[in-house]
Amino acid sequence: MVNLLGKNGYHVFVGVRRQESATEWNIISKRRQHQIHPVMLDLTLKEHIDSVVTEIERYSSEHTDMKFAGLVNNAGIGCHRPIEN
């Protein structure tokens, strides 16, 4: 989804939990010339959430052509079996 949004001209902030993932997204962004911005984000830590909000506000004030379009939460636990019986 990130690559599709980036390909279509969206500025995409990607929440990551490890610096290695941020580095990978920076490489992808540069290679594909997309506006992908990795941010450290652990949704269980309020300080991470506050930091991401501040980063998005800062970025959008510097890029006045950018509008906030939405938020995709891709975090979760994979389940490879029926959830209900």
C-alpha positions in Angstrom: 0.0 0.0 0.0 2.8 2.4 0.8 4.4 2.0 -2.6 1.1 2.4 -4.4 0.3 5.6 -2.5 3.9 6.9 -3.1 3.6 6.0 -6.8 0.5 8.1 -7.1 2.1 11.2 -5.6 1.1 10.9 -2.0 3.4 11.9 0.9 3.4 8.7 3.0 4.6 8.5 6.6 5.4 4.9 7.5 5.5 3.9 11.1 8.4 1.6 11.9 9.6 0.0 15.1 13.2 -0.6 14.1 15.9 1.7 12.7 16.7 -1.0 10.1 13.1 -0.7 8.7 13.5 3.1 8.5 16.7 2.7 6.5 15.0 0.2 4.1 12.1 2.6 3.5 14.6 5.5 2.9 16.3 3.4 0.2 13.0 2.5 -1.4 11.9 6.1 -1.4 15.1 7.3 -3.0 15.2 4.6 -5.6 11.6 5.0 -6.7 11.5 8.8 -6.2 8.5 8.6 -3.9 7.7 10.8 -0.9 8.0 8.1 1.8 8.9 9.2 5.3 9.6 6.6 7.9 8.9 7.5 11.5 9.7 5.6 14.6 6.3 4.5 16.0 5.3 2.1 18.7 1.6 2.5 19.2 1.8 1.5 22.8 4.0 4.5 23.6 2.3 7.9 23.9 5.6 9.7 23.3 6.0 8.0 20.0 2.5 9.0 18.9 3.1 12.6 20.1 6.4 12.7 18.2 4.8 11.5 14.9 2.1 14.1 15.2 4.7 16.8 15.7 6.7 15.5 12.7 3.7 15.4 10.4 2.7 18.9 11.5 6.2 20.2 10.9 6.5 18.6 7.5 3.1 19.8 6.4 3.9 23.4 7.4 7.0 23.2 5.2 5.1 21.6 2.3 1.9 23.7 2.0 0.8 21.8 -1.1 0.3 18.7 1.0 -3.1 17.9 2.4 -3.7 15.2 5.0 -5.7 12.5 3.2 -5.9 9.7 5.8 -4.2 7.3 8.2 -3.6 3.6 7.6 -2.8 1.4 10.6 -1.1 -1.7 9.2 0.0 -2.9 12.7 -1.5 -6.1 13.9 -1.0 -9.8 14.5 -1.2 -12.3 11.7 -3.5 -15.2 12.1 -3.4 -18.2 9.8 -6.4 -20.0 11.1 -10.1 -19.3 11.6 -10.9 -16.7 14.2 -14.3 -18.3 15.1 -15.5 -21.9 15.3 
